[in-house]
Amino acid sequence: MSEAELAELAGLVYGAESPDAEEAPAEGDSAWYRMPGPPGWGAIALAALCYVPYSF
């Protein structure tokens, strides 16, 4: 992505810093439950576990 595109996305998408942010995010903001991966994989695993007993 070009610098202009990154500047347009700043503050709008996760992972891009807001241009007017006064301070960095708090240390606790990187907890596992704030990331989309672990809860998402947990939901997939739970759905698979609930599906298996009724599939046979």
C-alpha positions, 0 to 999 in steps of 0.5 A: 500500500502506498503512503497515501492509502495508509494515511486514509486508513489511519484510525479506521481499521484495526492495526493502523494508528490514529493520527491524532492519538495522544498516547499508545494503547494501554499494556492490557489491550493486547490480552488474548481475548481482544485478538480475533484469533483465539476466540474465533478458533475456540468457537470453531472447536466448540461448534465441531465438538457439538456437531460430532455427537449428532453426526453419526 
